[in-house]
Amino acid sequence: MAILGFAFDLEGTVIDVETAHHHGHLATAAELGVMLTLDEALQKLPHFIGGPDEAICEEIWRFSDQTTSLATIIERDKFHYHRLLKELPIVPRPGFLECSAHLDRLGIKKSIGSLTGTIEANTLLERSGLSKIFDRSVTVLREDVQNIKPAPDVFLETARRMGIQPNQQLVFEDSSRGVQAARAAGSLAIGMPVYHRPEVIASLKTAGALHIFMDWHEISEEKILSFLDHP
């Protein structure tokens, strides 16, 4: 069946705020005496890419002496994320705006499917200018669904809001859980990771991503046309 709409995860996939998230997790772990490098975190914390943050905090807690409550760890993790976020430019990843313009010219529908909470997502969308591109009616956030990725809820809802069937939707994700969610919804998925690392790319392929791209500049109008019938 032809592809009629594209659905995009927000954090990482479209706006790279992973530095704030990931270094925030490492700072939180360090406060607990759990000293991890980025490489070690990627290997030892299963939810490190794609979250949710609560699951990452629980994984950090398991490596600690477990005397600090999980609620406190989550609070400290949020503190470090917001502290680091202030230092980052909140902009779409290079090439994404051009990709979005291609979709508009071709008349292809588009949606955001993210598990970011509404308040934080609105901040990212406003600061990045993406709120002018994605109407709230086609923006699915954490509060809009019951079950989180890898459950299919987010991408079933993006398809519904675009007025298409899930198998007419192509999903772009940076995490294996996001790809799993897309596949569970009956949609095709493309991997758009932040980290060009073998284990990250392998996890996306294992989850069912049809193709892996590292840069939105690779998604040309010609490439989009090739997706429509044979992604």
C-alpha positions as CSV (number, residue, x, y, z in Angstrom):
1,M,0.0,0.0,0.0
2,A,1.3,3.5,-0.9
3,I,2.8,5.7,1.8
4,L,0.6,8.7,2.4
5,G,2.1,10.2,5.6
6,F,5.3,10.5,7.6
7,A,5.4,10.4,11.4
8,F,8.5,11.7,13.3
9,D,9.7,11.1,16.8
10,L,10.6,14.4,18.3
11,E,13.6,14.2,20.7
12,G,16.7,12.8,19.0
13,T,15.1,12.2,15.7
14,V,14.1,15.7,14.8
15,I,15.6,17.8,17.6
16,D,18.9,16.6,19.0
17,V,18.7,17.2,22.8
18,E,20.4,13.9,23.5
19,T,23.5,15.6,24.9
20,A,21.3,17.2,27.7
21,H,19.5,13.9,28.3
22,H,22.5,11.6,28.3
23,H,25.0,13.8,30.2
24,G,22.2,14.6,32.6
25,H,21.9,10.8,33.3
26,L,25.6,10.5,33.7
27,A,25.7,13.4,36.2
28,T,22.8,11.9,38.1
29,A,24.6,8.5,38.3
30,A,27.8,10.3,39.4
31,E,25.9,11.8,42.4
32,L,25.1,8.3,43.4
33,G,28.7,7.2,43.1
34,V,28.0,5.3,39.9
35,M,30.7,6.5,37.5
36,L,29.8,5.7,33.9
37,T,31.3,6.8,30.6
38,L,28.9,7.3,27.7
39,D,30.2,4.0,26.2
40,E,29.5,2.2,29.4
41,A,26.0,3.7,29.8
42,L,25.1,2.7,26.2
43,Q,26.1,-0.9,27.0
44,K,24.8,-1.2,30.6
45,L,21.6,0.8,30.6
46,P,19.1,-0.7,28.2
47,H,16.8,2.3,28.1
48,F,19.6,4.9,27.7
49,I,18.6,5.6,24.1
50,G,14.9,6.2,23.8
51,G,14.0,6.3,27.5
52,P,11.8,6.8,29.2
53,D,13.9,8.7,31.7
54,E,12.1,7.0,34.7
55,A,13.4,3.6,33.4
56,I,16.9,4.9,33.0
57,C,16.8,6.3,36.5
58,E,15.7,2.9,37.8
59,E,18.6,1.2,35.9
60,I,21.1,3.7,37.5
61,W,19.5,3.0,40.9
62,R,20.2,-0.7,40.5
63,F,23.9,0.1,40.1
64,S,24.0,2.3,43.2
65,D,23.9,1.4,46.9
66,Q,20.1,1.8,46.6
67,T,19.9,4.1,49.6
68,T,18.5,7.0,47.6
69,S,14.9,6.8,46.7
70,L,14.0,6.4,43.0
71,A,11.8,9.5,43.3
72,T,14.8,11.6,44.4
73,I,16.9,10.2,41.5
74,I,14.2,11.1,39.0
75,E,14.0,14.6,40.4
76,R,17.8,15.0,40.2
77,D,17.8,13.7,36.7
78,K,15.3,16.3,35.6
79,F,17.3,19.0,37.3
80,H,20.5,18.0,35.3
81,Y,18.6,17.7,32.1
82,H,17.1,21.2,32.3
83,R,20.4,22.7,33.5
84,L,22.1,21.3,30.4
85,L,19.3,22.1,28.1
86,K,19.8,25.8,28.8
87,E,23.2,25.5,27.2
88,L,22.0,23.9,24.0
89,P,20.7,25.5,20.8
90,I,17.2,24.1,20.3
91,V,17.0,23.7,16.5
92,P,16.0,20.9,14.1
93,R,18.7,18.6,13.1
94,P,20.4,19.8,9.8
95,G,18.4,19.0,6.8
96,F,15.1,18.3,8.5
97,L,13.4,21.6,7.5
98,E,14.4,20.8,3.8
99,C,12.8,17.4,4.2
100,S,9.7,18.9,5.6
101,A,9.5,21.3,2.7
102,H,9.8,18.3,0.3
103,L,6.8,16.6,2.0
104,D,4.8,19.8,1.6
105,R,5.6,20.1,-2.1
106,L,4.6,16.5,-2.6
107,G,1.4,16.7,-0.6
108,I,2.5,14.1,1.9
109,K,1.0,14.4,5.4
110,K,3.2,14.6,8.4
111,S,2.9,14.2,12.2
112,I,4.9,14.1,15.4
113,G,4.7,11.0,17.5
114,S,6.6,11.5,20.8
115,L,6.5,10.4,24.4
116,T,7.7,13.8,25.6
117,G,5.3,15.4,28.0
118,T,3.2,18.3,26.7
119,I,5.0,21.1,28.6
120,E,8.5,20.0,27.6
121,A,7.4,19.2,24.0
122,N,5.8,22.6,23.6
123,T,9.0,24.3,24.8
124,L,11.1,22.4,22.2
125,L,8.6,23.0,19.4
126,E,8.3,26.7,20.1
127,R,12.1,27.3,20.6
128,S,12.9,25.3,17.4
129,G,10.2,26.9,15.3
130,L,8.6,23.5,14.6
131,S,5.3,24.7,16.1
132,K,4.8,26.6,12.8
133,I,5.2,23.3,10.9
134,F,3.4,20.8,13.0
135,D,-0.1,21.7,14.2
136,R,-1.1,20.4,17.6
137,S,-3.9,18.4,16.0
138,V,-1.2,16.1,14.4
139,T,1.2,16.2,17.3
140,V,0.9,13.1,19.6
141,L,2.5,13.5,23.0
142,R,2.8,11.4,26.2
143,E,-0.5,12.6,27.6
144,D,-2.3,11.6,24.4
145,V,-1.7,7.8,24.7
146,Q,-2.2,5.1,27.3
147,N,0.8,2.9,26.6
148,I,4.4,4.0,25.9
149,K,6.8,2.7,23.2
150,P,7.4,-0.1,22.3
151,A,3.6,-0.3,22.5
152,P,2.0,0.9,19.2
153,D,-0.3,3.5,20.7
154,V,1.7,6.6,19.6
155,F,1.9,5.6,16.0
156,L,-1.6,4.3,15.8
157,E,-2.7,7.7,16.9
158,T,-0.4,9.6,14.5
159,A,-1.9,7.6,11.6
160,R,-5.5,8.3,12.9
161,R,-4.8,12.0,13.2
162,M,-3.4,12.1,9.7
163,G,-6.5,10.3,8.4
164,I,-4.6,7.3,7.0
165,Q,-4.1,3.7,7.9
166,P,-1.0,2.7,9.9
167,N,0.3,0.7,6.9
168,Q,0.2,3.9,4.9
169,Q,2.5,5.6,7.4
170,L,6.3,5.8,7.4
171,V,7.9,6.4,10.8
172,F,11.3,7.9,11.5
173,E,12.9,7.0,14.9
174,D,16.2,7.2,16.6
175,S,15.6,4.4,19.1
176,S,14.9,0.7,18.8
177,R,11.8,1.0,21.0
178,G,10.4,3.6,18.7
179,V,11.0,1.3,15.7
180,Q,9.4,-1.5,17.6
181,A,6.4,0.7,18.3
182,A,6.1,1.6,14.6
183,R,6.3,-2.0,13.5
184,A,3.8,-3.0,16.2
185,A,1.4,-0.4,14.8
186,G,1.8,-2.0,11.3
187,S,3.9,0.9,10.0
188,L,7.2,0.8,8.2
189,A,10.1,2.4,10.0
190,I,13.3,4.3,9.2
191,G,16.2,4.6,11.7
192,M,17.6,8.1,12.2
193,P,20.1,7.7,15.1
194,V,22.0,10.4,16.8
195,Y,25.0,8.2,17.5
196,H,26.9,6.7,14.6
197,R,27.8,3.6,16.6
198,P,27.7,-0.1,15.5
199,E,25.6,-1.2,18.5
200,V,23.1,1.6,18.0
201,I,22.7,0.9,14.3
202,A,22.4,-2.8,14.9
203,S,19.7,-2.3,17.5
204,L,17.6,-0.3,15.0
205,K,18.0,-2.9,12.3
206,T,17.1,-5.7,14.8
207,A,14.0,-3.8,15.8
208,G,12.9,-3.7,12.2
209,A,14.1,-0.5,10.6
210,L,14.2,-0.8,6.8
211,H,16.9,1.7,6.3
212,I,19.3,3.7,8.5
213,F,20.2,7.3,7.8
214,M,22.5,9.5,9.8
215,D,21.6,12.8,8.3
216,W,18.4,14.4,7.1
217,H,20.2,15.8,4.1
218,E,20.1,12.2,2.8
219,I,16.3,12.3,2.7
220,S,16.1,14.1,-0.7
221,E,12.9,14.6,-2.6
222,E,14.0,11.8,-4.9
223,K,14.5,9.5,-1.9
224,I,11.1,10.4,-0.5
225,L,9.5,9.5,-3.9
226,S,11.3,6.2,-3.7
227,F,9.7,5.6,-0.3
228,L,6.2,6.1,-1.4
229,D,5.7,2.7,-3.0
230,H,8.9,0.8,-2.0
231,P,10.4,2.3,1.2
